[in-house]
Amino acid sequence: MMLNTAFCFLVCGSFCFGQTYEQLMSYSYYYRKDIDDFKEFINKEPAATHSNYGIQQVVYEFHNHSVGLEEHKSDNGKIGEIYVFQTNENHTKANYEWKKYFDFLNNNQSFQFVKAIFDNGVIKDNNLSLDDFTTLLNSKNINSDSSYGVRYKKSDAYYSLFVIKGKLVFTVDDKNF
C-alpha cells in the first residue's frame, strides 16, 4: 500500500513548464515499444518501479517533470501507457503551456480530434466537440479548479492533453474514455 501511494505521488509529481512539444513526442515514440528501449533512451535509473499483478510500472523524475510508464496489460514487456506530469500547481502557466501544445496537436494533420472534456464545477461535459470546447474556453469559464483537455487519435494510440486542477498532464495510451 505504501509503495502504491509513493508510486502515485511520484507519477503525479511533475511536468516541465519548459517541456517542448518535440520532447513530448519523443516520449510518445516509445508507446508500444519495449520498456527496455525506453530505459536505454532515458539513460537514467528510475525513481520508482512497481509491479501491479505482474504489470510493470516505472517512473523517471527529472529536474522539472516526471515520466511514468506502464506495461501493456498483456504483460508483454511493451509500453501500454505513458504519462508526463508537471510539478508545480500554477493554473495560469499550465493553461499557457497547454494552449501551445493544443495548437501543435490541432494543427498536425496526423492527429484526429476525438473529443474534449471540460469541468469547472458548474459546467461538466466529457464529450465535447472541438467547436463547443473552444467556445467554452473562450467564454472565460476557466477558474483555478477547472479541469479541461482534449483527446486525439493517431494510428492506434490516443493522445491526451489536460489541465487537471492547475496541473498539466500528457498521456499516450489505447483507451478512449
Solvent accessible surface area in square Angstrom, and as a share of the most:
residue,aa,sasa,rsa
1,M,188,0.84
2,M,158,0.71
3,L,92,0.46
4,N,61,0.31
5,T,78,0.45
6,A,43,0.34
7,F,13,0.06
8,C,76,0.46
9,F,149,0.62
10,L,32,0.16
11,V,7,0.04
12,C,67,0.40
13,G,21,0.20
14,S,12,0.08
15,F,3,0.01
16,C,9,0.05
17,F,39,0.16
18,G,56,0.54
19,Q,4,0.02
20,T,61,0.35
21,Y,24,0.09
22,E,112,0.50
23,Q,83,0.37
24,L,2,0.01
25,M,39,0.18
26,S,42,0.27
27,Y,16,0.06
28,S,7,0.04
29,Y,136,0.52
30,Y,30,0.11
31,Y,18,0.07
32,R,92,0.34
33,K,72,0.31
34,D,56,0.29
35,I,4,0.02
36,D,99,0.51
37,D,65,0.34
38,F,0,0.00
39,K,63,0.27
40,E,141,0.63
41,F,84,0.35
42,I,23,0.12
43,N,133,0.68
44,K,87,0.37
45,E,145,0.65
46,P,39,0.25
47,A,52,0.40
48,A,15,0.12
49,T,70,0.41
50,H,31,0.14
51,S,71,0.46
52,N,59,0.30
53,Y,213,0.81
54,G,41,0.39
55,I,27,0.14
56,Q,57,0.25
57,Q,19,0.08
58,V,1,0.00
59,V,0,0.00
60,Y,0,0.00
61,E,68,0.30
62,F,56,0.23
63,H,182,0.81
64,N,58,0.30
65,H,11,0.05
66,S,0,0.00
67,V,0,0.00
68,G,1,0.01
69,L,1,0.00
70,E,45,0.20
71,E,11,0.05
72,H,32,0.14
73,K,154,0.65
74,S,67,0.43
75,D,82,0.42
76,N,82,0.42
77,G,27,0.26
78,K,72,0.30
79,I,0,0.00
80,G,8,0.07
81,E,30,0.13
82,I,0,0.00
83,Y,31,0.12
84,V,0,0.00
85,F,26,0.11
86,Q,0,0.00
87,T,63,0.36
88,N,86,0.44
89,E,121,0.54
90,N,66,0.34
91,H,28,0.12
92,T,111,0.65
93,K,81,0.34
94,A,0,0.00
95,N,51,0.26
96,Y,123,0.47
97,E,5,0.02
98,W,2,0.01
99,K,97,0.41
100,K,79,0.34
101,Y,4,0.01
102,F,16,0.07
103,D,53,0.27
104,F,98,0.41
105,L,2,0.01
106,N,55,0.28
107,N,110,0.57
108,N,50,0.26
109,Q,168,0.75
110,S,56,0.36
111,F,14,0.06
112,Q,122,0.54
113,F,49,0.21
114,V,45,0.26
115,K,28,0.12
116,A,1,0.01
117,I,31,0.16
118,F,0,0.00
119,D,41,0.21
120,N,16,0.08
121,G,73,0.70
122,V,135,0.78
123,I,58,0.29
124,K,136,0.58
125,D,52,0.27
126,N,81,0.42
127,N,113,0.58
128,L,15,0.08
129,S,55,0.36
130,L,48,0.24
131,D,112,0.58
132,D,80,0.41
133,F,0,0.00
134,T,54,0.31
135,T,90,0.53
136,L,25,0.13
137,L,30,0.15
138,N,105,0.54
139,S,55,0.36
140,K,178,0.75
141,N,43,0.22
142,I,46,0.24
143,N,67,0.35
144,S,74,0.47
145,D,92,0.48
146,S,0,0.00
147,S,16,0.10
148,Y,0,0.00
149,G,0,0.00
150,V,1,0.01
151,R,3,0.01
152,Y,2,0.01
153,K,66,0.28
154,K,69,0.29
155,S,98,0.63
156,D,77,0.40
157,A,4,0.03
158,Y,31,0.12
159,Y,20,0.07
160,S,0,0.00
161,L,0,0.00
162,F,14,0.06
163,V,0,0.00
164,I,78,0.40
165,K,115,0.49
166,G,1,0.01
167,K,62,0.26
168,L,0,0.00
169,V,10,0.06
170,F,1,0.01
171,T,17,0.10
172,V,0,0.00
173,D,2,0.01
174,D,41,0.21
175,K,94,0.40
176,N,75,0.39
177,F,127,0.53
